[in-house]
Amino acid sequence: MRRASVFATTGAVSAFVALAAGALTPTNAVAATSAATIRAAAASSLYASGPYRSDTSEAAKQATALATSDPSGAAAAKTIAQYPVAIWLGDWTQGATLTRTIDAAIAGAERTGTTAVFVTYAIPQRDCGGYSAGGFDEATYDAWVDQIVARVAGHRAAVIVEPDSLAMLSNSACSETLDAQRYRILAREVAAFTAAGVPAYLDAGNSNWVPPAVMASRLNSAGVQRARGFFTNVANYYPTAQEQAYAEKVSAATGGSHYVIDTSRNGQGWRGTWCNGPGSGLGTSPRVVSDGSALDALLWVKTPGASDGTCNGGPAAGKWWSAFAKSLVANARLGTPVATAAPARTAPSVAPTAHRDSVASAAKRRVTVSGWTFDRDDLTKPVTVRVTVGGKVVGTATADASRPDVDRVHRVGRYHGFRATVPVSSGKRSVCLTAVGIGRGGDTSMGCTTVTVR
């Protein structure tokens, strides 16, 4: 996150007028949550046992991928993977990928009594042509956010809304005409999350970028009164105490808004540059805070180990940089371990939920089977369906076909249907289907049916 010259912002738009004109609406059928309720809630009630840690985070994937080629890099990635890191949603996560990503995190958080933390990062003219340039047009962005709101509504989650989106309005690379659009989009977005019962935080840059009064003005124009509050220090390195002093001033100027601070890389403080700071280290491990201030939590928002861009020897923005990850771990200042506020709720492994739609023979020595199944032990993995005749396996099917009807009822994502044709000898046969469990919960029988095979 850059520090740039500050000039007065123009084109401020009332958040409430923007809301009335906006397309984003809460898609959950339950009564909308009020902003007053979201803003008054205790941090402990929003974050329960803390932020969610995914077993399939980018660091966890790298720990496996680098095991042979870069053992020390794999070890660093494994260390990072032990901690909760926010889940980034951008223009690279759309459609089924977006749904699966959100559903997997929500399911994992519910199993462990934690809170899934997401980051939206696809606003029009993102990064104003910088290393992380991209984003949708306004209509596409609104529809994309609607999809996210629909998936998180009613669940324990928090959303970091568009890093850089407000602080970067100080940068000369951004057009002044961008201001009004940003305020309009962000006001709609945070209001939609709030109505869905999900705390959302707007961008407040960092302590060395935009003066508190200017930042507060932008936040007010972007609808912070309809959000939980704001965040600071995302992808930067400033010390937590410095960030909190700055954030308290912004909070006071925005009606007591709550805030979170990104400590993913601030263990060694400011490193002389916002981009892949040399010698930086992991900061205080993610945790909920109850210190009497407006601070809700210290979070790892930026993915530690991911590059800021092609600067200081780094790869493209967002790409894993093993050398940087090793440096972060070597220079870590994780702080005193914090006891879990309440024992994490680990749900027992469960067998798949499954349903057989049909078993029929429409071709000579062939049987076609169809239905749906999912396993809550890991909703991101398609369940295998085993087809047996007379105790012998004659084929399998993979439950990865679109079944929106299943998603509507079970809220597990739409890709859990199966249909397959397997070889079966002619005659009257008893065809049995079994959903093979992904975890330790065992398998689920879908029963047997007698079919006359041609």
Disulfide bonds with the S-S distance in Angstrom:
Cys128-Cys174 2.00
Cys275-Cys311 1.68
Cys432-Cys448 1.99
